[in-house]
């Protein structure tokens, strides 16, 4: 038996006093006497109170009153007190009834006893918490200097949860001066004693007035323009800004101080959040064996994390790079310890390996994220693009079909539309492979097409960050180049959503919003780094690289676009593969190693007639990004 701590013993003694005092007050009020008749006999008094104390203490303990930490008493603790007293008082009634038939004790005294017990037990606990909170706040204010004076932008649920953590955690050295909000119904009021100022347009003046050094943005639904306005106000007065990510991007959804981070370019997109059909997503993934190819990549690893929330029976991580696979496995075992995972090193170009994996684990759902995605590199290595993006997809699709997988979700790209490069055209062929298999397979093949994701390996943002760290210049290929962007968590969530919606044969297209100029992205990243574009960091235009276009498309000109049950997922009804597709595909994937690039491009064009290309010149020196 565990020995109670000194604090618990002190609490028990306190509650015994409350029990005795409550019952005494109940009898005194009911009999309207300072010493009521039932207590005038000393022997009877001792026996009565001893019985009451034992019965009520056992009732309180059984309801868990002594498991809670009094320092953090809250509503759940009040509920436990009410439950405990609802058990204790009736048992006290029956205990005294069997002891002395309630001689001289009015039955209504027990109702008064119940009221006094609730007041006495809860008020003392609340008073102790208020005392400790006030002492902690006073200590924190004495220790805080000007560098720790903070404003929270957003007087909502997220802001209130952070404030609560700041007020109870003495290890967080922030002095919260107040909230800032645009809601006129909130301005002038307070949360947990902390005032609410506003509107947000006055943030600059508030920072100056209260000598604020840190601003915390806790508005997960803030638009890109709102974030830009807040950033500009903070930069003007040299205040640091930290932001709370979208709730959907926080694994587990728990809001804590540790989730706050510096503002990133993705926060400037300000894409409107949409609810997901979690029920259908759960039907797709829960208690299923899931295989993810390219599991260690940017998209693949996030897919694995999102899938893990739905508690699959087994998650097979298929990846050819040992380091990526090791890092993903380590992360998942820490963040998702209850999920059963199976790391597999393998290459989708190896058909025998794929058959071995499918025979061993029998995956029901396949997410195909493995691909070469770097446009200029694939222009100079076209056969490698064909081997991975085309042959690899064919191998995986045929194996999934052979072993009876329920669904096959292939991740595609906007570069597959009217491609001008090998990478984009190879992904278009991958789309056609899925459509072709759908015609003679029980497996449901679904393709999901979207644009760039912010922060993925090899993408523009990590490159720009490195260039800024080196002092510039940032190298942009063309002042008019535009791209679609979305965050990695949003993209992967919508991939799963599309997989749940698809019935087989569809090309699902994610709504990417409005395209963004790359030069604007570069400018904003320089600004986020606290520097001035063109002054501190130069932006240099280097010209289009082989295979690049100024802008990308999400649909072919003749596509029919259909809505789905989710506003950010559309269906593109495209032309089916050619009648001789199998013959043309076989010729392409069996080309010899030493074939010329032009022969490869001609073979691609026979399958993707809209493919337009110019043979890139052979370069003898390194080109900029």
Secondary structure by P-SEA (a helix, b strand, c coil): cccccaaaaaaaaaaaaaaaaaaaaaaaaaaccccccccccaaaaaaaaaaaaaaaaaaaaaacccccccccccaaaaaaaaaaaaaaaaaaaaaaaaaccccccccaaaaaaaaaaaaaaaaaaaaaaaaaaaaaaaaaaaacccccbbbbccccaaaaaaaaaaaccccccccccccccccccccccccccccccccccaaaaaaaaacccbbbbccccccaaaaaaaaaaaaaabbbbbbbcccccccccccccccccccccccccccbbbbcaaaaaaaaccccbbbbcccccaaaaaaaaaaaaacccbbbbbbccaaaaaaaaaaaaaacccbbbbbbbbbcccaaaaaaaaaaccccbbbbccccccaaaaaacaaaaaacaaaaaaaaaaaaaaacccbbbbbbcccccccccaaaaaaaaaaaaaaaaaacccbbbbbbbbcccccccccaaaaaaaaaaaccccccccccbbbbbbcaaaaaaaaaaaaaaccccccccccccbbbbaaaaaaaaaaaacccccccbbbbbbccccccccccccccccbbbbbcccccbbbbbccccccaaaaaaaaaaaccccccaaaaaaaaaaacccccccccccccccccc
